[in-house]
Amino acid sequence: MKLKLIALLFLSLAFACSIQSKQKQGDEIIAKVEQFKIRERRLPKSLNEVGVPESEDGPLYYRQLSESHYELWCGSGLGESVTYDSDRKTWK
């Protein structure tokens, strides 16, 4: 029983570190998108325009919702994600 508890605790900690790492990477991408927005007076159509290669495998995904609104998100678990909303300027 103790071994299972220790393993579960270890996995939870590793998972939390992974999410924090993805959010940190996301914050760097957000800065690039915001710089692009100022320079070009529009949002990028894709992350490729800000020098970030996009992949179906992620780990981060970008979607333009309107001329001034976008989302950036990453998977945080099976069927779950953490999303950055550019209007609110927060991760949720």
Beta strands, then each sheet from edge to edge (+ up, - down):
strand 1: 60-64
strand 2: 70-77
strand 3: 80-85
strand 4: 90-91
sheet 1: 1+ 2- 3+ 4-
end
